[in-house]
Amino acid sequence: MAARKSESKKPGSWFYQWFLNNKVTVVLINLLLFLAVIWVFASVSWVFQPVGEFLGMALPPILLAGILFYLIEPLVELAERHLKIPRILTISLIFVAVFALIVWGIVTLIPIIQKQTQQILDNWPLYWKNIENTFRKILNDSELAKVRDQVNQQLQNVSTEFTKQLNNSVSNWFSNIGSAVGAVTNVLLVLGTAPFILFFMLKDGPKFKGYVVQFVPTKFRKSTSELLTAVNLSLSNYIRGQLTVAFWVGLMFSVGYGIIGQKYALTLGVLAGFLNLIPYLGSFLAIIPALIIAAFTNSFMVVKVLIVFMIEQTIESRVVSPLVVGSKMEMHPATTLILLLAAGKMFGLLGVLLGIPVYAVVKILVTRGFQWFKSVSGLYDEEPSAPLPETLPPGSPTPPTKSDTETKE
């Protein structure tokens, strides 16, 4: 019997101990296999080219419909649950109202914005020339003689590069008129397809999670349902919050600029609303063209623009954002800025706008995956601590031990 116990406790070979029974080695082997799979897929990427083309055509209307879905869904839920209005009727009424708003915007707002934008573009060379003259007057100071030539050269380089890029853009547009027509056609297809996708998303939205979960194995259905709920909540909070805040920011800037008599008030307000979709940086980027235009109106206009900016920032940070955004994304500002820079560098404007919601979804997936890995790997199990010896008060009798009991017997 003792021989069998010793055989069972006998350690295995060094290969078994260091490779087969080593969790770190198993993790590294799995990582190597994962990288090998990525390399294989990268080697046969041509197989997936049709899939990429299909996604490139299908994703834009789906993304647009998804954004509108998160904006309209609360109204549909409110009407269905509390007002007892049929879901189809509510969706139809909302579509009619949105169509009426679009027609009103095309008839009323778009011409004004188009006129003001054209005026800004026509006057921009004059603004830039005035900026150059202002810098040159400042640099005429004898104390700044050392940096005068460098600043003049930089201003000249910026002006030359801007003119070059503008000429290239115009020439490319005329030379690639076919591509321009294709781009316009794609935009029209997206705008024409998105409403139909949005209608069915609103109609069948409550059934989507159950439809997806039924294809998941029974063992993972609960965790998959929780994952979909977390992703949906994170996206809805961000999209609704950002778009609602952007709307109020654009409205406040338009009204504020109109009150103080700033030129191009509506266009600058709409621009501020769009730029506010960029966290932390949007409002400060939007104030730059307003300050440049105000500087060439009169010096007191600059002060009034800054006052409007401070009032808007106070209302936004103290009233609008706490009421609208509600729960935060729990992202450090440094993480947000780094993410914006990286996404903008890789994917341009689309990366700046979609970088944070995509990061939020990836963060949820990675967090849930890491929690699952912790539960099944055993690498993070805490070692059970040894029980502390019981202390007895002084003078109390010592309890009999097992050896004392056996001696008495």
Secondary structure, DSSP 8 states (H G I E B T S, - for coil): -HHHHHHHHS---HHIIIIIT-HHHHHHHHHHHHHHHHHHHHHTGGGGHHHHHHHHHHHHHHHHHHHHHHHHHHHHHHHHHTS---HHHHHHHHHHHHHHHHHHIIIIIHHHHHHHHHHHHHHHHHHHHHHHHHHHHHHTSGGGHHHHHHHHHHHHHHHHHHHHHHHHHHHHHHHTHHHHHHHHHHHHHHHHHHHHHHHHHHHHHHHHHHHHHTTS-GGGHHHHHHHHHHHHHHHHHHHHHHHHHHHHHHHHHHHHHHHHT-TTHHHHHHHHHHHTTSTTTHHHHHHHHHHHHHHTT-HHHHHHHHHHHHHHHHHIIIIIHHHHT-S-----HHHHHHHHHHHHHHHHHHHHHHHHHHHHHHHHHHHHHHHHHHHHH-TT-------------TT------HHHHHHH-
